[in-house]
């Protein structure tokens, strides 16, 4: 399996993977594929990585900027993360997350946030932090990963595209 940056010819395959990955998820609004397309069109995909196996895209991860109390402080949001259903639970999603976080750490990023299942994301170092809050869902599902101190305090907002397709 190869993890690489998306290429312009990958967009249709990425959309198919994202749509398929979330099709049977009970928490999904079935708009995650449209969200990735909207982030790309808005120039807000800070990072878009694909997992490729035998020349086929089997997974995708999106990283986009977030603001804290309306300010861009070098923080990013992880997600959506998508893996073809037949390849889920085989390490593809974890490999995508590891690669994305490694690349973020190598930049001037201050940290990353994620909205998801704590039992999954805690293995990557994500933790709940009292100082950062997200009004878009249950607080127990919102976690942060600090790359450099100090940790900010305030309300986190994802890119406006999240609201357009949410």
C-alpha positions, 0 to 999 in steps of 0.5 A: 500500500502506498500513501501519497498526495492526491493528484488531479486525476484522483477526484472521481475515485476519491469521491467514490471511496468517500461515498462508499465508506460512509454509505452504511454509517449510522452517524453519517449524513451521506454528504462527506463526499460532497464535503471533500469536493467543496473543500477542494473547490474552496482551496481549503484542503490543506492536505489530501492523501490517498491510500493506493493498493494495486493502482486503485485508491482504497482510502482518503484523508482530508485535512483542512484549517480551523479557526479558534475564536475566529483566528487562524492559529495554525490549527487544522481539522482531521477528517473525513477519513474514508476507507472502502468498506471491504478494506476497513479494519485492516490498518488503511485508515490508521496509516492515513492518519499517521501519515497526515499527522506526521506531515502536519508535525513537520510543518508549522502546525500548532495542533489538530482537532478531530470529531470522532470516536475517542477509543479510536482517535486516542491511539494517535494522541488525541485527547479532550482539552478543556480549553478548546470547545466545539459547538457542532456536536457532543463534547465527548467526541471532540478531541485535540492533539497539541503539536506546540505549546501553548495550547489555545483557549476558545471556540473551534470552527471548521471551514465554512464548507462543513456548514454548507454540506452538513 
